[in-house]
């Protein structure tokens, strides 16, 4: 009983701080391949995860900002492909 009271006073639990950090890393990891494949899916997911990680107070703010930037870049690549070909697919030739 006393150990649970001490844990409540100590601050946020380890799981509460790990979750935003995991979201920041996931944002970066999903945004990176999104530059080449599935931009329409991975870009928005990377943006949402980065925003949630930043709102959650992640210790990996740099990784979250990189994920946010990559998610935006994914959508810019998608817009460039759509403007160039009129489709959302890569076309070499």
C-alpha positions, 0 to 999 in steps of 0.5 A: 500500500505504501509503495503505491502511494510513493509511486503516485507521488514520484511523478509520471510512471515509466509507461507514461513517458515511454508512450510519447517517445515511442510515437516520436520514433514511429513517426520518424520510421513511418515518414522515411519510407513514405517518401518512396512508397505509400505516401498517401497513407504513411505521410498523414500517419507520420504527421499525426503521430508526431503531433501526438508525441509533441503534445504528450511531452516526448523527450525525443522532440528532435525525432518527433520534428523529423517525423513531422517534416518527413510526413509533410515531405511525403505529402509534397512528393505526392502532390508533385507526382500528382501534378506531373503525371495526374496519378499517384504512382511512380512512373519512370519513362 
